[in-house]
Amino acid sequence: MRIMAINPVLVLRRFRVGEIKWETAETFSLVLVPEDLKDIPAFKAGQWMYLHLLHEDGSTWAKSAYSVAVAPEECAEKIELGIKLRGEFTKRASKLMPDDVVAVQGPFGVFTLPLGQAPLVMFAGGIGITPLRSMIQEVKHQQAQGGERKVTLFYSNKYVEDAPYLEELMDLAKEVSWFTLIPILTQHAPTDWKGEQGRLNLEMLKKYPVIDSDFIYLMCGPKPFMESVRGFLKEAGVDVRRQLKEELFGT
Ligand SMILES: Cc1cc2nc3c(=O)[nH]c(=O)nc-3n(C[C@H](O)[C@H](O)[C@H](O)COP(=O)(O)OP(=O)(O)OC[C@H]3O[C@@H](n4cnc5c(N)ncnc54)[C@H](O)[C@@H]3O)c2cc1C
């Protein structure tokens, strides 16, 4: 008899909702704990998983892809996804209650933290922050073990109120010297705002020492944001085919 090996990433694991934390009015963190309390699937910072919402009989109602929003080291017993409310799927996900059962499949994806110590320049638009947050947390763990990597994050949102994890990222930037945060608001900024205002463009980028043929650029956000970033990085002389990695939250 031939025994076929099942690729572990294709296996659906049942998880229970541990917690739902609202990060902004439209974004929530979904904390999931494996129902069997065994280890969570091994993943790399930046990877994503399928979240399956289930019918009462345990079959899949629908699934959608979500980047794990925390570093693997934070995930011994639970995973955390950062989800922005959009249509029917996310509305239903936002109504999950502690102890409800969902299924998770994965990890998938190649948008992962680059190996080595090359400085990283990141561009996140809105909820595109999730895989980059995972990578930043991973770098933080690496720094604690003697790593020496510089990370600069350009983080663009419309308003302060709809910027997930902004406070946490600001705190980290104050706390450590390896991480520089350039928060950007495109619509309305409070009077005491110390970040950038307006759309991220070449002129704004050039204020910071972020162009170098040895740097690695990572971006995730809405399609027009990513197209614009790719365009001005090219204009600035970045070899985007070699130096730029990206994740598109599209279909
Ligand atoms: C690699 C990757 C990573 C991503 N990471 C993130 C992330 O970290 N955070 C984030 O917020 N988004 C992320 N996204 C986007 C996310 O996958 C969804 O596209 C987004 O959340 C859509 O939400 P929605 O409520 O509009 O979904 P919908 O368009 O409502 O539905 C999504 C799925 O559910 C099905 N569905 C919806 N309604 C029904 C119904 N009534 N009956 C049966 N099936 C139905 C749809 O057919 C579809 O398959 C990522 C996308 C990709 C590709």
The ligand as an SDF file (V2000), in Angstrom:
LIG
                    3D

 53 58  0  0  0  0  0  0  0  0999 V2000
   -1.4590   37.4450    1.2800 C   0  0  0  0  0  0  0  0  0  0  0  0
   -2.5650   38.2780    1.8630 C   0  0  0  0  0  0  0  0  0  0  0  0
   -2.4730   38.7210    3.1620 C   0  0  0  0  0  0  0  0  0  0  0  0
   -3.5010   39.4950    3.7050 C   0  0  0  0  0  0  0  0  0  0  0  0
   -3.3730   39.9430    4.9840 N   0  0  0  0  0  0  0  0  0  0  0  0
   -4.3550   40.7230    5.5100 C   0  0  0  0  0  0  0  0  0  0  0  0
   -4.2340   41.2370    6.8390 C   0  0  0  0  0  0  0  0  0  0  0  0
   -3.2690   40.9840    7.5550 O   0  0  0  0  0  0  0  0  0  0  0  0
   -5.2530   42.0020    7.3160 N   0  0  0  0  0  0  0  0  0  0  0  0
   -6.3580   42.3130    6.5480 C   0  0  0  0  0  0  0  0  0  0  0  0
   -7.2690   42.9900    7.0390 O   0  0  0  0  0  0  0  0  0  0  0  0
   -6.4820   41.8440    5.2910 N   0  0  0  0  0  0  0  0  0  0  0  0
   -5.5260   41.0490    4.7600 C   0  0  0  0  0  0  0  0  0  0  0  0
   -5.6610   40.5750    3.5020 N   0  0  0  0  0  0  0  0  0  0  0  0
   -6.9250   40.8430    2.7760 C   0  0  0  0  0  0  0  0  0  0  0  0
   -7.9640   39.7590    3.1640 C   0  0  0  0  0  0  0  0  0  0  0  0
   -7.5350   38.4930    2.6750 O   0  0  0  0  0  0  0  0  0  0  0  0
   -9.3480   39.9750    2.5550 C   0  0  0  0  0  0  0  0  0  0  0  0
   -9.2040   40.2670    1.1780 O   0  0  0  0  0  0  0  0  0  0  0  0
  -10.1150   41.0590    3.2020 C   0  0  0  0  0  0  0  0  0  0  0  0
  -10.1280   40.9060    4.6090 O   0  0  0  0  0  0  0  0  0  0  0  0
  -11.5190   41.0320    2.5920 C   0  0  0  0  0  0  0  0  0  0  0  0
  -12.4930   41.2390    3.5410 O   0  0  0  0  0  0  0  0  0  0  0  0
  -14.0300   41.2360    3.1580 P   0  0  0  0  0  0  0  0  0  0  0  0
  -14.7910   41.3050    4.4330 O   0  0  0  0  0  0  0  0  0  0  0  0
  -14.3060   42.3030    2.1460 O   0  0  0  0  0  0  0  0  0  0  0  0
  -14.2060   39.8310    2.4500 O   0  0  0  0  0  0  0  0  0  0  0  0
  -15.3550   39.3750    1.4710 P   0  0  0  0  0  0  0  0  0  0  0  0
  -15.0830   39.9060    0.1170 O   0  0  0  0  0  0  0  0  0  0  0  0
  -16.6650   39.6330    2.0830 O   0  0  0  0  0  0  0  0  0  0  0  0
  -15.1480   37.7890    1.4560 O   0  0  0  0  0  0  0  0  0  0  0  0
  -13.9410   37.1150    1.4790 C   0  0  0  0  0  0  0  0  0  0  0  0
  -14.2270   35.6540    1.1500 C   0  0  0  0  0  0  0  0  0  0  0  0
  -15.3930   35.2140    1.8040 O   0  0  0  0  0  0  0  0  0  0  0  0
  -16.3590   34.7530    0.8460 C   0  0  0  0  0  0  0  0  0  0  0  0
  -17.7080   35.1840    1.2470 N   0  0  0  0  0  0  0  0  0  0  0  0
  -18.0980   36.4280    1.5810 C   0  0  0  0  0  0  0  0  0  0  0  0
  -19.4200   36.4330    1.8610 N   0  0  0  0  0  0  0  0  0  0  0  0
  -19.8710   35.1550    1.6990 C   0  0  0  0  0  0  0  0  0  0  0  0
  -21.1280   34.5240    1.8260 C   0  0  0  0  0  0  0  0  0  0  0  0
  -22.2270   35.2010    2.1680 N   0  0  0  0  0  0  0  0  0  0  0  0
  -21.1970   33.2050    1.6180 N   0  0  0  0  0  0  0  0  0  0  0  0
  -20.1170   32.4860    1.2590 C   0  0  0  0  0  0  0  0  0  0  0  0
  -18.8790   33.0280    1.1020 N   0  0  0  0  0  0  0  0  0  0  0  0
  -18.7690   34.3490    1.3070 C   0  0  0  0  0  0  0  0  0  0  0  0
  -15.9610   35.4380   -0.4520 C   0  0  0  0  0  0  0  0  0  0  0  0
  -16.4050   34.6920   -1.5600 O   0  0  0  0  0  0  0  0  0  0  0  0
  -14.4690   35.4230   -0.3290 C   0  0  0  0  0  0  0  0  0  0  0  0
  -13.9440   34.1560   -0.6840 O   0  0  0  0  0  0  0  0  0  0  0  0
   -4.6420   39.8100    2.9370 C   0  0  0  0  0  0  0  0  0  0  0  0
   -4.7410   39.3250    1.6280 C   0  0  0  0  0  0  0  0  0  0  0  0
   -3.7250   38.5820    1.0940 C   0  0  0  0  0  0  0  0  0  0  0  0
   -3.8540   38.0860   -0.3180 C   0  0  0  0  0  0  0  0  0  0  0  0
  1  2  1  0
  2  3  1  0
  2 52  2  0
  3  4  2  0
  4  5  1  0
  4 50  1  0
  5  6  2  0
  6  7  1  0
  6 13  1  0
  7  8  2  0
  7  9  1  0
  9 10  1  0
 10 11  2  0
 10 12  1  0
 12 13  2  0
 13 14  1  0
 14 15  1  0
 14 50  1  0
 15 16  1  0
 16 17  1  0
 16 18  1  0
 18 19  1  0
 18 20  1  0
 20 21  1  0
 20 22  1  0
 22 23  1  0
 23 24  1  0
 24 25  2  0
 24 26  1  0
 24 27  1  0
 27 28  1  0
 28 29  2  0
 28 30  1  0
 28 31  1  0
 31 32  1  0
 32 33  1  0
 33 34  1  0
 33 48  1  0
 34 35  1  0
 35 36  1  0
 35 46  1  0
 36 37  1  0
 36 45  1  0
 37 38  2  0
 38 39  1  0
 39 40  1  0
 39 45  2  0
 40 41  1  0
 40 42  2  0
 42 43  1  0
 43 44  2  0
 44 45  1  0
 46 47  1  0
 46 48  1  0
 48 49  1  0
 50 51  2  0
 51 52  1  0
 52 53  1  0
M  END
$$$$
